[in-house]
Amino acid sequence: MIESLNEIKMYPTTEAGYAEFTKRIRVYKETGAVVKLAVESTGNTKYFKNQMEKAGAEVKVVNTVKFKVINESVSKTDKHDAATLSEFLKDYKLPESYLCSKETENLRRLIKSRERLVRA
């Protein structure tokens, strides 16, 4: 039996949490459902996005600086933010963040390391 689409459930950001969440995605996919996720851009967003796409979900990374609804929210909780992202995801009204390629990310790290060495 599929859980309610309106149910909000929290998963830990651990391998076990990711495994449980991707299992839930696969269950939805087996019924023919299209699974769409919205996630705020954070330090582990790229890893999360890759894991969820492997499970078959479409993932939109939200630029929260441009998404004033969350940025200026009075009720700033994960549960409230998740509900807000879900509501706007339905209507395709979320500003996306750009995630650079692995090559670009490696170049940025190299430049940052050089900068630190020069300063030292």
C-alpha positions in Angstrom: 0.0 0.0 0.0 1.4 3.4 -0.9 1.5 6.0 1.8 -0.4 9.3 1.5 1.2 11.7 -0.9 0.6 14.4 1.7 2.4 12.6 4.4 5.6 14.3 5.5 8.3 11.9 6.8 11.8 12.8 7.9 14.8 10.7 6.9 18.2 11.0 8.4 21.0 12.1 6.1 22.8 8.8 6.5 23.3 5.9 4.1 20.4 4.1 5.9 18.2 7.2 5.6 19.0 7.5 1.9 18.4 3.8 1.4 15.0 4.0 3.1 14.0 7.1 1.0 15.1 5.6 -2.3 13.2 2.5 -1.5 10.1 4.6 -1.1 10.7 6.3 -4.4 11.1 2.9 -6.1 7.7 1.8 -4.7 6.0 4.9 -6.2 7.8 4.4 -9.5 6.6 0.7 -9.6 3.0 2.0 -9.7 3.8 4.2 -12.7 4.0 7.4 -10.7 6.3 10.3 -11.6 8.4 11.2 -8.6 9.5 14.8 -8.4 11.5 16.2 -5.6 12.6 19.8 -4.6 15.6 20.3 -2.4 17.2 23.4 -1.0 20.8 23.9 -2.1 23.2 22.8 0.7 26.6 21.2 1.0 25.4 17.7 0.3 22.9 18.6 -2.4 24.8 17.2 -5.3 25.2 13.8 -3.6 21.5 13.8 -2.6 20.5 14.7 -6.2 22.6 11.9 -7.7 21.2 9.3 -5.3 17.6 10.3 -5.9 18.0 10.4 -9.7 19.5 6.9 -9.6 16.3 5.8 -7.8 14.3 7.3 -10.7 13.2 10.7 -9.2 13.3 14.0 -11.0 15.1 16.5 -8.7 14.9 20.2 -8.8 17.6 22.1 -6.7 16.0 25.3 -5.4 17.9 28.6 -5.3 16.6 29.8 -1.9 18.1 33.2 -2.3 15.6 33.8 -5.2 12.8 31.9 -3.6 11.5 34.6 -1.2 8.6 32.4 0.1 11.1 30.3 2.1 13.7 33.0 2.6 11.3 35.4 4.3 9.1 32.8 6.0 7.9 33.5 9.5 7.5 29.8 10.3 11.0 28.6 9.4 10.9 24.9 10.1 12.0 21.9 7.9 8.4 20.6 7.9 7.0 24.0 6.8 9.7 24.5 4.2 9.1 21.0 2.8 5.4 21.6 2.5 6.0 25.0 0.8 8.5 23.5 -1.7 6.0 20.7 -2.4 3.2 23.2 -3.1 5.4 25.3 -5.5 6.9 22.2 -7.2 3.4 21.2 -8.3 3.1 24.4 -10.3 6.7 24.5 -11.6 7.3 27.8 -9.9 10.7 27.1 -8.2 13.9 29.0 -9.2 16.6 26.5 -9.8 20.2 26.6 -8.7 23.0 25.8 -11.1 25.1 22.7 -10.1 28.4 22.7 -11.8 30.0 19.7 -13.4 32.5 17.5 -11.6 35.3 18.9 -13.7 34.3 22.5 -12.9 34.0 21.6 -9.2 37.6 20.1 -9.3 38.9 23.2 -10.9 37.3 25.4 -8.3 38.9 23.3 -5.5 42.3 23.5 -7.2 42.0 27.3 -7.5 40.9 27.6 -3.9 43.9 25.4 -2.8 46.3 27.6 -4.8 44.8 30.7 -3.3 45.4 29.4 0.2 49.0 28.4 -0.6 49.8 31.8 -2.1 48.4 33.5 1.0 50.5 31.3 3.3 
